[in-house]
Amino acid sequence: MKRNPILIGICSLFAATLNHAAALDQSGQSILPFLENGNYVEVGATAVDPDISGKIRNRPELVNDPQNLNSGNMGNSFQYYAAALKLQLTDRISFGLLYDQPFGADITYPMQSNNTFSDNEFTHQGTLVNVDTESISMILGVSPFSNFQLYGGAVYQSVKGDVALRGNSYSEAFNGYDAKFKQDHAVGWLAGLSYQIPDIALKVAVTYRSKIDHDMQVTETMFGEPLEVTTPGKTKISTPQSVNIDFQTGVYKDTLLYSNLRWVNWKDFHIRPTQFGAVTEYLTDLISEGSYSGGFDLDSYQKDQWTVNLGLGHQFTEKWSASTEVSWDSGTGDPASTLNPTKGSWGIGLGAQFNPAPNYFIAAGVKYFWLGDVVAEDGTYYIPVPGIKPVAEQADFKDNSAIGYGLKMGYRF
């Protein structure tokens, strides 16, 4: 009943290179290439085309043109990449290098006559967010017993980003605000345990990744002029800790069942640049008449994210295989920030793999996501001021979607 490794390769197509999830989660941080047998190398690319728009609440302070309540499509198409090298040094020791872009964001609100998320008067720009990360994981695996493996290692990560707030949504206090996050590098770690029975293609792995703390230099401006209301200081941002549980097993001749469960600790994620934070502390003290002066974040999430993927792969011939999978993502809370107005997703994907020879393959896939409906709010929603929640709610984002395209090539040597 031993399964052909040709088939096993396709089952990691979506997990490793095709994920469109909550918050800033992007690649899914898959460990699967490191669990391949023998020496192995792969490269992958993903493109995602989202369609995300909402209807703005018709309130005078939000809308200049009540005949136009559409936010416009604010989701930009984006790409990200992954690569992996796994070396079986001895029967019991293995080494791996994994490159991915684990977190990211690319949104731009288009110019609209309502002026809610764009500025038609001064800058003639829309609100935008761009976040780029890169990670290299260096992993050492040891097999103390047959079929078991303990692995762990260091993760070197870089983060950079830009934010621009425009329009009535951010009031006169922050319309025209820009923050440029200079690239920062930091180190975290991962650890895990895997178990395999090759004869039935059984493979189980549990992987923990630590949070990674970044102390970032942020340039903050208003309409291009430096914003300096307090002593300058670095901004701490921690990319979240996570756990991935991967499982696969043979269920019938040339057929594999596979799944992935992922948890990401977004609830503890906060972004509050120094000058932005000082201004919000002053404003919250003012609007609460002194009862609260804690300010609010530029962006944060209220719940942890859970993602489940379940799929089947089948090998039809010596050269052709195919897979299909469904996925569910919990999102990170409702309402959500206007900088990321989605609440998880349901998804369905199809993939195909061609093996010109037994030791290498080319796999491609497409996945469609139904994005969850959500109310978009500004950062004041969760501050303890009576009556603030209805004012903070600004738009309803419904019936949105995204399509992802993945391509991967793998080689065993």
FIZA-425082 format. One line per 10 residues: number of its first residue (from 1); their letters; for each residue x negated, y negated, z of C-alpha. Coordinates in steps of 0.25 Angstrom, whole numbers, plus 2048, in hexadecimal, padded with zeros to 3 digits. Layout:
NUM	a	X/Y/Z ~ ...
//
This chain:
1	mkrnpiligi	800/800/800 ~ 7F4/7F7/800 ~ 7F7/7EA/7F9 ~ 7F0/7E4/7ED ~ 7E8/7D7/7F1 ~ 7ED/7D1/7E4 ~ 7FB/7D0/7EA ~ 7F6/7CB/7F7 ~ 7F0/7BE/7F1 ~ 7FD/7B8/7EC
11	cslfaatlnh	804/7B9/7FA ~ 7FB/7AE/7FF ~ 7FE/7A4/7F3 ~ 809/79C/7FA ~ 803/79D/808 ~ 7F6/798/804 ~ 7F9/78E/7F9 ~ 808/78A/7F8 ~ 80E/784/805 ~ 817/777/806
21	aaaldqsgqs	81A/776/814 ~ 81E/76D/820 ~ 816/761/825 ~ 808/760/81E ~ 807/76F/81D ~ 802/773/80F ~ 7F9/77F/80C ~ 7FE/788/818 ~ 7F0/78B/81C ~ 7F0/799/817
31	ilpflengny	7E5/7A3/81C ~ 7E9/7AE/812 ~ 7DD/7AD/809 ~ 7D4/7B0/815 ~ 7DC/7BD/817 ~ 7D9/7C2/809 ~ 7D1/7CF/808 ~ 7C2/7CE/804 ~ 7BC/7C2/7FE ~ 7C6/7B8/7F8
41	vevgatavdp	7C7/7AA/7F2 ~ 7D4/7A2/7EE ~ 7D8/794/7EA ~ 7E6/78E/7E9 ~ 7ED/782/7E5 ~ 7FB/77D/7E8 ~ 804/772/7E3 ~ 810/76D/7EA ~ 81B/764/7E3 ~ 825/75F/7EE
51	disgkirnrp	832/758/7EC ~ 835/750/7F9 ~ 83F/745/7FA ~ 84A/740/803 ~ 855/736/805 ~ 853/72A/80E ~ 85C/726/819 ~ 864/71A/814 ~ 85F/710/81F ~ 85C/701/81C
61	elvndpqnln	84E/702/823 ~ 84A/70E/81A ~ 850/70B/80D ~ 84F/6FF/804 ~ 857/704/7F9 ~ 863/70C/7FE ~ 866/711/7F0 ~ 85A/719/7F0 ~ 858/723/7FC ~ 84F/72C/7F5
71	sgnmgnsfqy	841/72E/7FB ~ 83B/733/7EE ~ 833/740/7ED ~ 827/73E/7F7 ~ 820/74B/7F5 ~ 814/74B/7EC ~ 80F/757/7E5 ~ 802/75C/7EB ~ 7F8/767/7EA ~ 7EF/76E/7F4
81	yaaalklqlt	7E4/779/7F3 ~ 7DF/785/7FA ~ 7D3/78F/7F9 ~ 7CD/79A/801 ~ 7C1/7A3/802 ~ 7C1/7B0/80A ~ 7B4/7B9/80B ~ 7B4/7C7/812 ~ 7A6/7C6/818 ~ 7A7/7D4/81E
91	drisfgllyd	7B2/7DE/821 ~ 7B5/7D7/82E ~ 7B1/7C8/82B ~ 7B7/7BE/821 ~ 7B6/7B0/81E ~ 7BF/7A6/817 ~ 7C0/797/812 ~ 7CE/792/810 ~ 7D0/784/80A ~ 7DE/77E/80A
101	qpfgadityp	7E5/770/80B ~ 7EE/774/817 ~ 7F6/767/819 ~ 7FA/75C/810 ~ 804/752/80C ~ 807/749/7FF ~ 813/741/7FF ~ 817/733/7F9 ~ 824/72D/7F9 ~ 827/726/7EC
111	mqsnntfsdn	82B/718/7EA ~ 83A/716/7ED ~ 843/70A/7ED ~ 848/70D/7FB ~ 83A/70A/800 ~ 83C/714/80B ~ 82F/71C/809 ~ 828/713/7FF ~ 824/704/800 ~ 82A/6FC/7F4
121	efthqgtlvn	826/6EF/7F9 ~ 817/6EF/7FD ~ 80F/6FB/7FA ~ 818/702/7EF ~ 814/70F/7F5 ~ 81C/71B/7FB ~ 819/722/808 ~ 80E/72D/806 ~ 807/738/80D ~ 7FB/73F/808
131	vdtesismil	7F3/74A/811 ~ 7E8/753/80D ~ 7E1/75E/815 ~ 7D7/768/811 ~ 7D2/774/81A ~ 7C7/77E/819 ~ 7C9/78A/822 ~ 7BD/793/825 ~ 7C1/7A0/82A ~ 7B9/7AC/830
141	gvspfsnfql	7C1/7B9/832 ~ 7BD/7C5/83A ~ 7C4/7D3/83A ~ 7C1/7DA/847 ~ 7CB/7E5/844 ~ 7CF/7EC/837 ~ 7DA/7E3/830 ~ 7D9/7D8/83B ~ 7D2/7CB/838 ~ 7D0/7BF/841
151	yggavyqsvk	7CC/7B2/83A ~ 7C9/7A3/83E ~ 7C1/797/83A ~ 7C0/788/838 ~ 7C9/77F/830 ~ 7C3/772/82A ~ 7CE/769/826 ~ 7CF/75B/820 ~ 7DB/751/820 ~ 7DE/744/819
161	gdvalrgnsy	7EA/73C/816 ~ 7F1/72F/812 ~ 7FF/72A/817 ~ 806/71E/812 ~ 814/719/818 ~ 81D/711/80F ~ 82B/70C/80F ~ 836/709/819 ~ 835/716/81F ~ 829/712/827
171	seafngydak	82E/704/82A ~ 826/6F7/82A ~ 81D/6FD/834 ~ 817/707/82B ~ 81B/704/81C ~ 80D/702/816 ~ 806/70B/820 ~ 7FA/714/81A ~ 7F2/71E/821 ~ 7E5/724/81B
181	fkqdhavgwl	7E0/730/822 ~ 7D1/732/81F ~ 7CD/741/81D ~ 7C9/748/82A ~ 7C3/756/82C ~ 7C5/75F/837 ~ 7C4/76D/83C ~ 7CE/777/841 ~ 7CE/786/842 ~ 7D7/793/83E
191	aglsyqipdi	7D8/7A1/844 ~ 7E0/7AD/840 ~ 7E2/7BC/840 ~ 7E6/7C5/835 ~ 7EA/7D4/833 ~ 7EA/7DC/826 ~ 7EE/7E9/821 ~ 7EA/7EA/813 ~ 7F1/7F7/80F ~ 7FE/7F0/811
201	alkvavtyrs	7FA/7E2/80E ~ 7FD/7DD/81C ~ 7F7/7D0/820 ~ 7FA/7C8/82C ~ 7F2/7BB/830 ~ 7F4/7B1/83B ~ 7EC/7A4/83A ~ 7EB/798/843 ~ 7E6/78B/83E ~ 7E2/780/849
211	kidhdmqvte	7E7/771/848 ~ 7DC/768/842 ~ 7DA/75A/848 ~ 7D6/74F/83F ~ 7D1/741/844 ~ 7D5/739/838 ~ 7D0/72B/834 ~ 7DD/724/82F ~ 7DE/716/827 ~ 7EB/710/82A
221	tmfgeplevt	7F0/704/823 ~ 7FD/6FB/821 ~ 7FE/6F6/812 ~ 7EF/6F9/810 ~ 7EB/6F1/81D ~ 7E4/6F8/829 ~ 7EE/6FC/834 ~ 7E7/6F9/841 ~ 7F0/6F8/84D ~ 7E8/700/856
231	tpgktkistp	7DA/705/858 ~ 7D6/70E/84C ~ 7D5/71D/84F ~ 7D5/72A/848 ~ 7E2/732/846 ~ 7E2/740/84B ~ 7EA/74A/842 ~ 7EA/759/844 ~ 7EE/763/839 ~ 7F7/76D/840
241	qsvnidfqtg	7F3/77B/845 ~ 7FA/786/83E ~ 7FD/796/83E ~ 7FF/79E/831 ~ 804/7AC/832 ~ 802/7B4/825 ~ 808/7C2/822 ~ 808/7CB/816 ~ 80B/7DA/814 ~ 80E/7E4/809
251	vykdtllysn	81D/7E7/808 ~ 81E/7EF/7FC ~ 815/7F3/7F0 ~ 80D/7E7/7EB ~ 816/7DE/7F4 ~ 812/7D5/7FF ~ 81A/7CE/80A ~ 813/7C1/80F ~ 816/7B6/819 ~ 810/7AA/820
261	lrwvnwkdfh	815/7A3/82C ~ 80E/795/82F ~ 80F/78C/83B ~ 80A/77E/83B ~ 809/775/847 ~ 80E/768/841 ~ 816/764/84E ~ 808/75F/853 ~ 804/757/847 ~ 804/748/847
271	irptqfgavt	7FE/73D/83F ~ 7FD/72F/846 ~ 7F2/726/840 ~ 7ED/71C/84B ~ 7F3/70F/845 ~ 800/715/841 ~ 801/71B/84F ~ 7FF/70E/856 ~ 809/707/84D ~ 814/711/850
281	eyltdliseg	811/710/85F ~ 814/702/85F ~ 821/704/856 ~ 826/70F/85F ~ 824/706/86B ~ 82B/6FB/864 ~ 837/702/85F ~ 839/70A/86D ~ 838/6FD/875 ~ 82C/703/87C
291	sysggfdlds	832/711/880 ~ 829/718/876 ~ 81B/714/870 ~ 816/721/86B ~ 817/71E/85C ~ 819/729/851 ~ 811/731/847 ~ 80E/72E/839 ~ 812/73D/836 ~ 815/749/83F
301	yqkdqwtvnl	81D/755/83F ~ 827/75A/84A ~ 827/769/848 ~ 81D/774/845 ~ 81D/77B/837 ~ 821/789/834 ~ 81F/78F/826 ~ 823/79D/822 ~ 820/7A4/814 ~ 825/7B2/810
311	glghqftekw	822/7B8/803 ~ 820/7C5/7FA ~ 815/7C8/7F0 ~ 816/7D3/7E6 ~ 80B/7D8/7DC ~ 812/7DC/7CF ~ 805/7E0/7C7 ~ 7F6/7E1/7C9 ~ 7F5/7D2/7C5 ~ 803/7CB/7C9
321	sastevswds	809/7C9/7D6 ~ 814/7BF/7DB ~ 819/7BA/7E8 ~ 825/7B2/7EE ~ 827/7AC/7FB ~ 830/7A3/803 ~ 82C/799/80E ~ 832/791/819 ~ 82C/785/820 ~ 832/77F/82D
331	gtgdpastln	82D/771/82B ~ 829/768/836 ~ 835/761/83B ~ 842/759/836 ~ 841/74D/835 ~ 834/74C/82E ~ 82A/741/82B ~ 82D/738/81F ~ 81E/73C/81C ~ 822/74B/81A
341	ptkgswgigl	831/74C/819 ~ 833/75B/818 ~ 838/766/821 ~ 831/773/81D ~ 836/77B/811 ~ 83A/788/80B ~ 832/78E/800 ~ 832/799/7F5 ~ 826/79C/7ED ~ 822/7A5/7E1
351	gaqfnpapny	814/7A9/7DE ~ 80C/7B2/7D3 ~ 7FE/7B7/7D3 ~ 7F6/7BC/7C8 ~ 7EA/7C5/7CA ~ 7E0/7C6/7BE ~ 7D8/7D0/7C6 ~ 7DA/7D6/7D3 ~ 7D0/7CD/7DA ~ 7D6/7BF/7D6
361	fiaagvkyfw	7E3/7B9/7D4 ~ 7EB/7AC/7D0 ~ 7F8/7A9/7D8 ~ 802/79E/7D6 ~ 80F/79A/7DC ~ 81A/790/7DE ~ 822/78D/7EA ~ 82F/785/7EC ~ 832/77E/7F9 ~ 83F/779/7FE
371	lgdvvaedgt	83B/76E/808 ~ 843/76C/815 ~ 84D/760/816 ~ 848/756/821 ~ 84B/748/826 ~ 83F/73F/824 ~ 83B/736/830 ~ 831/72B/834 ~ 827/72D/83F ~ 830/727/84A
381	yyipvpgikp	83A/732/84A ~ 835/73A/856 ~ 831/72E/85F ~ 83A/72D/86B ~ 842/721/868 ~ 851/722/868 ~ 858/720/85A ~ 84B/722/853 ~ 84E/72F/84C ~ 859/72A/842
391	vaeqadfkdn	850/71E/83E ~ 844/727/83C ~ 84C/730/832 ~ 84A/72A/824 ~ 84D/735/819 ~ 853/742/816 ~ 84A/74B/80E ~ 852/757/808 ~ 852/761/7FC ~ 843/760/7FA
401	saigyglkmg	839/76A/7F4 ~ 82B/76D/7F0 ~ 825/777/7E6 ~ 817/77D/7E8 ~ 80E/783/7DE ~ 802/78C/7E2 ~ 7F6/792/7DB ~ 7EC/79B/7E1 ~ 7E0/7A3/7DC ~ 7D9/7AE/7E4
411	yrf	7CD/7B7/7E2 ~ 7C7/7C3/7EA ~ 7B9/7C6/7E9
//
